[in-house]
Amino acid sequence: MEDLLSRLRSARSVFVLTGSGISAESGLPTFRGVGGLWRTHRVEELASPEGFGRDPHLVWTWYNERKAAHHRAKPNAGHYALAQLETTIADFTLCTQNVDSLHLRAGSRNIIELHGNLREARCTRCDVRRPLDGAGLPLDELHHSCGGLFRPNIVWFGEPLPRAPWRRARVGAAQADVILVVGTSAVVYPAASLATRYSAKAYIAEINPEDTAISGRVDCVIRETAASALPKIVKAVSLNSRADG
């Protein structure tokens, strides 16, 4: 921990990659954790163009349930700590695989939502966007006037990442002095490659209560939850910054 704190105190650029683990303490299940099966369908069967093509009503029923859960959830101490850390680092990039908007609600600003978000739906034909409220999309409003269907504004299995966010993420990771990998299993690619592939100079710290695919390749491992570890880390860094000031 002290080594990480020292690196953060001197860092000019920090890149953070978060996954569903950071939102678990807000009451949202991890993507592959308990509840990975939804009724009789695997998540991977629903979160795909093929699944949407087979049964868009079923897919939207699932996403509407997720949207309602996101609406009820509140950012936790881990989300707020990262928002505070952003105010102390000259160049700070937060890249999340989550679609729940909790980082945004916690006050983070320089956010890359690598896999999209559930704040809006988009048309499969003309790409027009439609904002979503807490209940999601009414099932009788799936069709757009152009002839297309509204789908969640999310990157599904088998789809490429949007070019602009992916480029921003690669740049952020490449120029970072410190990379924090928080609450992600590090098995979803290409997002997971941001943690270890794009920077030869960064000090890499993993914050996760469980062992992951990259645990053996990072410089520091903190076996705590984000809500537990991040407030302590940010408090120590912030106190030092005020003392220096």
N, C-alpha and C positions, 0 to 999 in steps of 0.2 A: 504493500500500500504506500509506504513512504517513497519508494522509487517512482511510482505512478504520480504521486502528488508533486514531487520534484519536477517531473517531466511536464506536467500540466502547468505548473507555475511559470515555467520558462517558454512554454509553447506559444508560437505566433499563429499556428494554424492547427485546428482540431477538427477531425471528421468523426462522426458518430453514426453507427449503423444499428438500428433497432429492429427487433422482431416481436412476435406476439407475446413473448414472455414478459415484456415490460407492461403490457396491458392486463396480464392475468390478475394482478392485485387490484384492478379496477372492476373485476368480476367478469371479464371476457375470457373464455377458454382459449388456450393455445390452439393453433391450427391443427396440430397433430396430437394434441393431448387427449385427455378423457373427453368423450363426446365427439371424437373424430368421425364417427358414423352418425349421419343425420337420418333419423328414421330408418329406412332400409337402403339408403343410398350413401355411397362414399362421397366425401367432399370433392375428391378429384373428378367424380363423374358429373357433378353439378357445376363446378367452376371450370367449364370448358366450352368452347364453341359447339362441340358435338352435343353436349348435354343440353345447351340452350336450343340447338336445332331440334332435338328430340321432343323437348317439353319445356317451352319458355315459361309456362305458368308454374310448373314445379320449381324451376330455378328461381323465379321471382318470389315464390312463397318462402323459399329458404333465405334469399337476400333480404326480404322484408323483415323476417325474424331477426336477422343479424343487424339490420338498420335500427330496429326498435331496441335491441340490446345496446347498441352503440349510443343511442339517444339517452338511455337510462344511466349508462356508465359515466363516471366522473374521472378526470385525470387524477392520478395518484402522485405520491411524493417523488417518484422517479421522473415522471413527466415534468413536474414543476422544477425539479433540480436541473434538468437539462436546459429548460428555458432560462433559468438563472445563470447557468454556466455560459450560455451564449453571450450574456452581457459583459462577461469578463475576458473573453477571448477576441482578439482583433479579427481573426478570420475563422469563422465557425460554420460548419455545414452539418445539418442533421438529415440523414437519409434513412427513411423508414420503409419497411416492407408492409407496414400495417395500413389498413384502409379505414380505420375507426375515427380519424381526425382528433384524437386525444392530445397529440402534441400541439396541434394548432390551438385547441381550446385551453391548453396550459400556458400559452403565450410564446411558444417558439415561433420564429419568423423565417429564418433561412432553412426552409424544409423542402426536401425532395421526397415526394410521395411516389416511390419507385413503382409500385403496383397499382397506382390510381387511388380512388377514394369512393366512398358511398354517399357523397354529398350531392351527386347528380347522376342522371342516366344519359346515355347518348344513343342516337339512332344508328342502326346498323347500315343504313343506306346513305343518308345525307350528312351524318355526323353532328346534327343539331343536338344541343345539350338541353336538359330539363332538370331543374333543381328538385331535390327530394326533401320532403319533410321527415319528421320522426317516424312516420308510419311506412315510409318507402313509396313504392309505386303501386297504385290501385291496379288490380289484375285485369280490369276492363279497359285500361288505358295503355296497353302494351303497344298498340299500333299507332304509328305516326302517319300524318296525312300524305307523306311522300311515298308511302308503301312499305317503308321499313318498320323494324321493331325496335322499341327501346330496350337497351340492355344496360346492366350496371357498368359504370365507368371504371372498370377494373381490368387489370391484365390477368387473363385466364391461363390455365395450363395449355401449353402448346403455342402460345402467342409470344411474339417478341416484345421486349421492353420498348416503350416510346423512346425515340432517339435522343430528344433534347434532355429529358431527365437522366437518362443513362450517361450521356456525355458529361453533364454537370457532376454526377456522382463520381465518375472516373477522375475528373479533374480534382475534385475535393479530396479524394483519397490519395491521389498522387502527390499533392502538395502538403499534406498533413505532417505535422511533427508528432502528433499523437492520434491514434485511432482507438476509439472505444467501441467494442462490440457488445451490445446489450440485449439480452433476452432473445437471442436467435439461435436456432439449432444449427445454423450454417450448413444446411443441406440443400437449400433452394438456390439454384444457379440461374442466371449469372450473378444474382445479388450477393451470394456468399463470397464470391471472388473479390469483392471490394475490400474485404477484411485483410487479405494477405497477398494479393497479387499485384496491386497497382502502385504500391509505395515501397521503395527499397530503404527509405530512411526512417519511417515512422516507428515509434514505440507503440506496440499493440497490446491493449489490455482487454481481456474478456470478463464481463460481469454476468454471471449466470450460475444459479444454484446447482446446475447439472453439467456433466461432462458433455462436450460437443465435438463435432468433426474437426474443429480447428484448435482445440484446447492444447494439443501438443506442439502447436506452431506459433504460439503467441508469447510475448515477453512477460506478461503478468496475468494471473488468473485469480479472480475474486469470487469465491463460492458463496455469494449472497444474491438475494433478489435485487432488482433495480431499485425498488422503493426503500430498501434497507441501505444499500451501499451508496447510491448516488447522492443523497442529501449529505452524508458525512464527507464524501469527497469534495463536493461543491462548497460546503461550508469551510473546509480547510483551505481550499484554493482562494475563496473569496476573502477570508480573513487575512491571508497573506497579501493579497492584492491591495487591501485597504491599508495594511501596515506599510507597504512599500510606498503607497501614495502619500 
